[in-house]
Amino acid sequence: MWLPLPHLLMIPFLISDWMWHTGVGGLNSINAGVCAERGRRISADAELLGRSVTSEAYARLGAWTAALALR
């Protein structure tokens, strides 16, 4: 991920003092963590599927499914 992107995405939440002091401004960070974990699990499942199937077509189908699920 582009390094300044999280900082740029957080700017609108930090402009308001209320959002900063109540913690609402950190919700996008929580959402980013959830999305990262979801991506990790999908990647791990696709790797496991690629190892467990003998057919290259099924492995390719699993890779495409994982790529589409991450979009």
C-alpha positions in Angstrom: 0.0 0.0 0.0 1.2 3.5 -0.7 2.6 4.8 2.6 0.9 8.2 2.8 -2.5 6.8 1.8 -3.7 6.0 5.4 -2.6 9.4 6.6 -4.5 11.1 3.7 -7.6 9.1 4.4 -7.6 10.0 8.0 -7.4 13.8 7.5 -11.2 14.3 7.2 -11.7 12.5 10.5 -9.1 14.6 12.3 -10.4 18.0 11.2 -13.3 17.7 13.7 -12.1 17.9 17.4 -15.2 16.0 18.4 -14.3 13.0 16.2 -10.7 13.1 17.4 -11.6 13.1 21.2 -14.4 10.6 21.0 -12.4 8.1 18.9 -14.8 8.1 16.0 -11.8 9.3 13.8 -10.1 5.9 14.4 -12.9 3.8 12.9 -11.4 3.9 9.4 -8.2 2.3 11.0 -10.3 -0.5 12.4 -12.0 -1.0 9.0 -8.6 -1.2 7.3 -7.5 -3.9 9.8 -10.6 -5.9 9.1 -10.1 -5.7 5.4 -6.4 -6.6 5.7 -7.3 -9.7 7.7 -10.0 -10.6 5.2 -7.5 -10.4 2.4 -5.0 -12.5 4.3 -7.6 -15.2 4.9 -8.7 -15.3 1.3 -5.0 -15.5 0.2 -4.3 -18.4 2.6 -7.5 -20.2 1.4 -6.5 -19.8 -2.2 -3.0 -21.1 -1.5 -4.4 -24.1 0.4 -6.8 -24.8 -2.5 -3.9 -24.6 -5.0 -1.9 -27.2 -3.0 -4.8 -29.6 -2.5 -6.1 -29.9 -6.0 -4.4 -31.9 -8.6 -5.9 -30.2 -11.6 -4.4 -27.0 -12.8 -7.8 -25.7 -13.9 -9.2 -25.9 -10.4 -6.1 -24.1 -9.0 -6.5 -21.4 -11.6 -10.2 -21.1 -10.8 -9.3 -20.7 -7.1 -6.8 -18.0 -7.8 -9.3 -16.1 -9.9 -12.0 -16.4 -7.3 -9.6 -15.1 -4.6 -8.6 -12.2 -6.8 -12.2 -11.3 -7.5 -13.1 -11.6 -3.8 -10.4 -9.1 -2.9 -11.7 -6.5 -5.3 
